[in-house]
Amino acid sequence: MKYETYGGELLDDPRLRSIPEALSDVAERYPDRIAFSEPDNGGTYHSITFRELRRRVDAMARAILDRCPEPIVGVTGRNSVSWAITYLAALRAGGTVVPIDRELPVQEMLTILHYSGANMMFFDERYEEDFRGKLSGRDIWTVVMNTAYCEGIPTHDDLLRDGSGSSAVLPDRWDLERPAAICYTSGTTGQAKGVVLSQNNLLANIRQMEQAVSVREDDMFLSILPMHHTFECTCGFLFPITHGVTVYICRGIRHVAEDIVNSRATILLAVPLLWEAMYRKIYGAIQSMPGGSFKYRLGLTLSSVGELFGARRIRKRVFAKVHDRLGGHMRLCISGGAGISPDVVDGFQKLGFTFLQGYGLTETAPILSVNTLERNRVGSVGPVLHGIAVRIEAPDSEGNGEILARGPNIMKGYYNNPSATREVLSEDGWFRTGDYGHIDDDGFLFITGRKKNVIVAKNGKNVYPEEIELVVGKDDYVLECMVAGKQTETKGEEIWIILVPDMERFIAKAEEEGFSLTTDYLADYMRKLVRDFNASQPIYKRIARFIIREDEFPKTTTRKVRRKEVLREAGLEEEVSYTV
């Protein structure tokens, strides 16, 4: 067991001097290559070349400077070329961009605009009524994206036309240490912490990804996750665009499978819930085929034997029909944003997919570690990236402790919030991730759970909810589950679990076996599941009580579970109160 590791030297890349220069360089080298392909409202796709992308970014940057000499540009809306141009133009103009979650309540968006000091706001037409009333009288320029006309508010196209005729002088040098992006994880009053990322932070992470996961000129990224999310923004937008690789914008979650095929996608970035849903569909389709289970087991046996004799990529040939359903061109499946079940990773790999799990946070721009083609260990989030040092603070008997990281991709701090910055970032650059984990002897990093979620048993042992959730969540009849601690007067913190039954499966089972599905039946099933789990665990890790929840857990736009909301509804999260 190791307690610190270093990813090795981060190589320089002269093409990545700044993000605006990287785009200009790509436009010179690949002027007619497709940069983006995006759907219109009718589902028809339209493309833009790198030459045209650079022209529009320059035009928008001039239009921005004509209105705001020192721009701080908020942007919210669906994934689109307009969103990408706005982001890049803010940097081209020497300004700062504030990407905002499009699913946040408008009041929270307004809070973010206030905290960030934004003087421009770009938004999709769906927000027009909200922003028209609530931003009137405030010193903020408003621009509507993805529409041809909006009465009284200039559109994105209007600014492109204005900028094309503007004489505004664009900078040819940038302060790479000043705020390039301010990313807010919440807009709630008192919780709005803006993560400040400089161009150097972003460029470092792009270079780190380049060394870990190289891209090819013929690669095709399918953009599924919202661009405001740092995982998608850095890895699924800036990374491919600065390397001359095409990004195909997905029409939405319902169209993922179809768009994978139509785009001929080779690289797909997604969060665990999406990967797990895809795997369930693939595996379910295999099981429902006549003789599907036998053919699957036979395919696994043939693949294993073939690999023993040196047959390369044999799994992709054996399971060719599965690959064809996903377009037949998928080269890399990359998961991030949260922990994923090792069984899902292993399942994809058994089918011949190259599946890489990574780890990071918004504060780290965002990637800290990722498995690679050469070094890939199921259950791990991979070796740390080049230029990054990681250490485990105060490890317990099993080697788990808080993960601290230092490197060129670590944020500058929280915007205008020095006290919050000091809590997580030391003077010598060590960032407290708030995650527990350990490093194995080969330098692979493993995540155990979030520090704030840890349950402290009465014997002082730490219990990590995520570990229990992975085990119980494997059951076919559990759609989702969440573990939390409940403080008691005599037993310390008890372990409680919230279970969401997979009702489609339960109904199918009831119809097949000819019985009536009742709440008592569900409770008995879940009780047995919990008891079986408890029987395999030491006393301090055993579940004390369970709650059955009818509805799925609420999710963010990146399909992360809103944990606090779920626990609050279940009475396991106390509301903040104040003395009178």
Beta strands, then each sheet from edge to edge (+ up, - down):
strand 1: 4-6
strand 2: 34-39
strand 3: 45-49
strand 4: 72-76
strand 5: 96-99
strand 6: 120-124
strand 7: 141-145
strand 8: 179-184
strand 9: 194-198
strand 10: 220-223
strand 11: 246-249
strand 12: 267-270
strand 13: 332-335
strand 14: 355-360
strand 15: 367-370
strand 16: 389-393
strand 17: 401-406
strand 18: 413-414
strand 19: 431-439
strand 20: 445-450
strand 21: 455-456
strand 22: 462-463
strand 23: 478-487
strand 24: 493-501
strand 25: 545-548
sheet 1: 1+ 16- 17+ 19- 20+
sheet 2: 3+ 2- 11- 10- 12- 13- 14- 15+
sheet 3: 5+ 4+ 6+ 7+
sheet 4: 8+ 9- 18+
sheet 5: 21+ 22-
sheet 6: 23+ 24- 25-
end
